[in-house]
């Protein structure tokens, strides 16, 4: 089988090549049949606060902005309860434990952007609550 490969570098240069591949079955294990997981509409995963925090963040935060991730984390830590006030230090501590999953160190600009979008609010300095519109993070 002949394969054509095109690779682009950061400067916009394209490199093209062709390779001849051989079928190789030595040591190949047969594929096991597994049951497919039920599909979720449009690739969305249902929100389940019983999921462990790292798995929850991994499932939902992949293509989100920092403000969306902040709102997601506040929603998880409050279990979606808009009456529960959450210390900012708790959010920051949990965020920094999951830097690889959340895309780096916590940035306080995320809090302002999340408030601007109506996902969270800060009723008093250093405390956050999730607002009813927090699920809008999945549509933004």
Buried (B, 14 or more C-beta within 10 A) or exposed (E): EEEEEEEEEEEEEEEEEEEEEEEEEEEEEEEEEEEEEEEEEEEEEEBEEEBEBEEBBBEBBEEBBBBBBBBBBBBBBBEBEBEBBBEBEBBBEBBEEBEEBBBEEBBEEBBEBBBEBEBBBBEEEEBBBBBEEBBBBEEE
